[in-house]
Structure formats: C-alpha cells, structure tokens
Amino acid sequence: MIRLLAPAALMLAAAPALGEVCVDRPGGQYTHNAKLCVSSVLKPQGANTYGPEHLTGEGTAAWCEGAPGAGKGEYIRILFGNAVRFRTLMIGNGYAKSKTAFFANARARTVRIETSDGLKFAAEIKDSDEMQRIRLPRVVRTTSLRFEIVDVYGGDKHQDLCMTFVWPNFEEMDSGNR
C-alpha cells in the first residue's frame, strides 16, 4: 500500500517547459494523444538510451534522469490531448531490467503529484521492482499530471534515478472501482 503524505504545491504549465524532453504517446481507448515529458535524460551509453519513450514499461528499458545528483527535483509530466478521469497511478520504480540494474541505480522514494484540476499531494513508493499503485485521494478530471521526485533510494553503483512506468490506470474507472 502507498502511504499519502502532506499536500505539496507544484506548478503546472499547459505546454512543454524549456529544457524538457518530450515524446508523443498515441491515443487509445481512454485518451487522445498525450505528450510525455521529463526534466532531463541520461546520455546514451552504447546502444542503451534512457528517454521518456521508455516509461511505457514495455521491454527492458527505462527513463533515467541526467541531471547532477541522485534525481531529487527531477520530474515526469504528462500532457493529455483531452481531459481524462482516473483515481490510480501505476508506477514501475527503478530500472527493472534485472535485480542488478534495479539496485545499481537510484529509485524514487517520495514523490509529489499534481493535476491540473487542483489535486496536490505527496506519496511514498516502495523500493520494489514490482508494479505499484498510487491511489489518489479522489477521482481527478485533468489535462495534465506532474510527478516530481522528492526523495530517493540511492543506487549501489550509479546516482542516476530510473523509472520504467508512470501512467494512469484508466481501466479502473470502467470497473466501477471509483
């Protein structure tokens, strides 16, 4: 279970911010196209890349931030093409390619979450490579989501913070579990 912490203030903007790295994510059953943005990206290492396109949880890649330090203050932003409703975020913490990669890199411990409809709060994430759920205090109807790293679990080998998945659980709204 994810524990909610005290509310926290963040700023959301309607368009990508200067310096953000963004990719378009195709629409689906619940949303039109979305723009997935991150505050920084680790430079490629050999054939490995670490951009926001890897936040889909598909395969063995991950988004890894590229700023100095262990990732505190780095963020993921999702700009939806239309207003969407959800109550739960699905999170893939760390670089889940292997147990070695997971513990070698930093992982999110505490995050701040803000939506364009005014929801602001912080949550703790378990130090686990299994998919996790962050249940929001209420259903949101939003055009954007910001997920900021506040505190981290340090990596055994690298300071770079990595994540494999951040996306709303839209299916939950269909199941009546509101």
N, C-alpha and C positions, 0 to 999 in steps of 0.2 A: 504494500500500500504506500502511496505517495503522501507525505505529510505536507499540508499547506502551511506556509509561514505568513508573517505580517505582510500587508499590502505594500507595494513599492511603485513609485512613479517612474514612468518612461515617456519618451517622446516617439510618436509615430508620424510618419510622413506618407503622403499618397504616392510618391514616386521614388525610384531608387536614389539613395544618397550618394554623394560624391565619394568615390573610393570603393563602393560596394561592388562585388562581383555577382552578377545575376544570370540566371538561365530561365528560359520559358519552360513551363511544365504543361503538357497538353491537358485539355479539359477531359472530364469524364462524366459519369452519371450524376455527380453532385455539384460540380463546379465547371465554369468556363475555364479557359486557360488561366494559369496562375504564373506569377513571377516569383522565383525562389532566389533570394539574395542573402549573401553572407558578408560580414565585415572585412574579412581577409581570407586568403588562401595560401597554404603552404606551396612553395615552388615544387614543380615536378622533380621526382627522384627516379632517374632511369625511365622506365616505361610507366611508372605509377604517377597518377595525377590525383589531386585532392579537392577538386572544385565542388560547388553546390549541387551539381548534377548527381553526385554520389549520395545525396541524402534520401534517396528513394528506397534504400535498403535492399536493392537488387544486386546480387553478386557479392563480391568480397572487397569492395572499395568503400571509402569513407570520405566525408568532408573533414579536412584538417585545417585549422586556422594557421595563419602565417605571421602573426604579429609577435613582437618580442614578449617573452614571458610564457606563462602556462595557460593563457586563454581567458583570464578574467577580463570582463568587459567586452569580449567578442560576442557576436550575435548572429542569429538567423532571422530573416524577415520573409514573410510570405505575403504577397500582394495578390489577392483573388480578383478574377475578372468580373465577379458578381458577388453580392452578399451571400454568405454561406452560414449555416447553422450547425453547431456541434457543441458537445459537452466534454469531450475527452480528447486529449492529445496522445498519440502513440509515439514513443521515444525509443530509439536504438542508441544507447550510450556507448561511447568509445569506438575503437577500431576493431570490429567484431570478426575480422578475417581469421583470427586464431587467438587462443589464450595468450600466446606470447605477444602478439601485436596489441591485444587489448590492454595488458598490463604495462607494456613498453611506453605507451602514450598516455597523456593526461585525459581524464574523463570529467564530465560535468557532475558536480555535487549539488549545487544550489543554483536555480535559475529564476529569473524574473520573466513573467509573461504578461503581455499587454495586448488587448484587442482594440480595434477602432470603435467599438461600442462602449468603451469605458471600463472594461474589466482590467484590473491590475492586481497581481499577487505574485508571491514567490513560492517555490516548491522545492523540496529535496528530491534528488534522484538517487536510487540505489546504485552501488558500484557493482553492476552486473551487466553481462553481455546479452542477457535475455531482453526481449521486447517488454517495455514498461508502459503503463498508462498513467497519465496525469489527469485526474478528474477535476474539472473546473467547478467552482462553487455554484455556477448557474450555466444554463444554455446561453451561448453567445450567438449573435447575428452580426457578422463582421465582414469587412472587406480587407482587413489586414491583421496580421499576427506578428508580434515581435517576441523572440525567445532569446534572452540575454544570459550569458554565463556570469554568475556572481562569485562562485567558489568552485574549486576543482579537487579531484583526487589526482595527486601527482603521478606522473609516469615513472616507471623504473629506469627507463633509458632516455626518453625524449620529453621535452616540455610541451610539445605541440598537443593541443587538445583536439580530439577527433570525435565525430558522431556519425552513425550510419543511417539514422532515420529520424525525421521530425515531420509529422503530418497529422491533421485532424482525423478522428475516427467518425467519418460521416455515416457509416453503416449503422452505428449505434442509434442514430436518430430514427432510422427506419424500423428498428426492432421494438420501439416503444419504450426503450430504457432511457427515459429522459430525465 
